[in-house]
Protein backbone atom coordinates (compact mmCIF):
# COMPACT_ATOMS: atom_id res chain seq x y z
CA UNK A 1 0.00 0.00 0.00
CA UNK A 2 1.29 3.47 -0.81
CA UNK A 3 2.11 5.57 2.21
CA UNK A 4 -0.30 8.43 2.83
CA UNK A 5 1.32 11.84 3.06
CA UNK A 6 -0.05 15.27 3.88
CA UNK A 7 -3.29 15.97 5.76
CA UNK A 8 -4.59 12.43 5.25
CA UNK A 9 -1.64 11.01 7.18
CA UNK A 10 -3.08 12.53 10.36
CA UNK A 11 -6.25 10.47 10.00
CA UNK A 12 -6.30 6.96 11.48
CA UNK A 13 -5.51 4.45 8.75
CA UNK A 14 -8.13 1.98 9.98
CA UNK A 15 -11.59 3.45 9.64
CA UNK A 16 -14.60 1.93 11.45
CA UNK A 17 -15.75 0.08 8.33
CA UNK A 18 -12.29 -1.31 7.69
CA UNK A 19 -11.95 -2.19 11.38
CA UNK A 20 -15.17 -4.21 11.12
CA UNK A 21 -13.96 -6.01 8.01
CA UNK A 22 -10.60 -6.71 9.65
CA UNK A 23 -12.39 -8.09 12.70
CA UNK A 24 -14.44 -10.44 10.54
CA UNK A 25 -11.38 -11.60 8.62
CA UNK A 26 -9.46 -12.24 11.84
CA UNK A 27 -12.39 -14.22 13.25
CA UNK A 28 -12.55 -16.31 10.07
CA UNK A 29 -8.81 -17.01 10.23
CA UNK A 30 -9.04 -18.03 13.90
CA UNK A 31 -12.00 -20.29 13.18
CA UNK A 32 -10.09 -21.89 10.29
CA UNK A 33 -7.10 -22.54 12.54
CA UNK A 34 -9.30 -24.00 15.28
CA UNK A 35 -11.11 -26.27 12.82
CA UNK A 36 -7.88 -27.43 11.18
CA UNK A 37 -6.19 -28.09 14.53
CA UNK A 38 -9.33 -29.80 15.79
CA UNK A 39 -9.45 -32.14 12.83
CA UNK A 40 -5.74 -32.89 13.00
CA UNK A 41 -5.48 -33.21 16.78
CA UNK A 42 -8.77 -34.21 18.32
CA UNK A 43 -10.75 -35.77 15.50
CA UNK A 44 -10.67 -39.01 17.46
CA UNK A 45 -11.21 -37.45 20.90
CA UNK A 46 -14.74 -36.32 20.01
CA UNK A 47 -15.87 -39.93 19.53
Helices and strands as residue ranges (DSSP letters): G 6-10, H 16-42
